Amino acid sequence: KVLAAASRPILIISDARRPGDIAFFKDNVPKVVTVRVEASQETRKARGWVFSTGVDDAESECGLDAYGKWDIIIKNDDGADLHE
């Protein structure tokens, strides 16, 4: 329904959380570019993040951690690293 209503040639999905989310778009959109933005635990803690059991270890938060087919990975630690 949403894809059929899209009026622009580029869609940006800013919050895919599970492999099935990515699979949906790969199955329904002609060209998909996957981008992962990640930061180390140390950087996240320095920014105020505190691990919360039952939240941060839920599939909605870490379901794509083992996904290995990213087109682009951006390291968001110090801003210096960009990996393709």
C-alpha positions in Angstrom: 0.0 0.0 0.0 2.7 2.5 0.9 5.0 1.4 -1.9 2.1 1.8 -4.4 1.4 5.3 -3.1 5.1 6.5 -3.3 5.3 9.5 -5.6 9.1 9.8 -5.7 11.8 7.5 -7.3 13.8 7.2 -4.1 12.5 6.0 -0.7 14.5 6.3 2.4 13.6 3.8 5.2 15.4 5.1 8.3 14.5 2.4 10.7 14.6 -1.2 9.5 15.1 -3.5 12.5 14.8 -7.1 11.4 16.1 -9.2 8.4 12.4 -9.5 7.3 12.2 -5.7 7.0 15.1 -5.7 4.5 13.8 -8.8 2.7 10.4 -7.0 2.2 12.1 -4.1 0.3 14.5 -6.3 -1.6 11.4 -8.4 -2.8 9.3 -5.3 -3.7 11.6 -2.6 -4.8 13.8 -2.8 -8.0 17.0 -1.3 -6.5 17.8 -1.4 -2.7 20.9 0.1 -1.1 21.4 -1.0 2.5 23.3 1.3 4.9 24.2 0.5 8.5 25.3 3.2 10.9 27.1 1.8 13.9 29.1 3.0 16.9 31.2 1.1 19.4 29.8 0.3 22.9 32.4 2.7 24.3 31.2 5.6 22.1 27.6 4.9 22.8 28.2 4.9 26.6 30.2 8.2 26.2 27.0 9.6 24.6 24.9 8.6 27.5 23.6 5.2 26.5 23.1 2.6 29.2 22.3 -1.0 28.4 18.9 -2.1 29.5 18.2 -5.8 29.7 15.0 -6.7 27.8 15.2 -3.7 25.6 18.7 -3.5 24.1 19.0 -7.2 23.7 15.5 -7.6 22.0 15.2 -8.5 18.3 14.0 -5.0 17.6 17.3 -3.6 18.8 19.8 -6.2 17.6 18.1 -8.3 15.0 20.3 -6.9 12.2 23.6 -7.2 14.1 24.5 -10.4 12.4 23.2 -9.3 9.0 26.2 -9.4 6.7 25.0 -8.0 3.4 25.2 -4.3 4.0 26.1 -2.2 0.9 27.6 0.6 3.1 28.7 0.7 6.7 29.2 4.0 8.4 31.2 4.0 11.6 29.8 6.7 13.8 32.6 6.8 16.4 34.7 9.8 15.6 33.4 10.6 12.1 36.6 9.6 10.3 35.7 6.1 9.1 33.4 5.3 6.1 33.4 1.8 4.8 31.8 0.5 1.6 
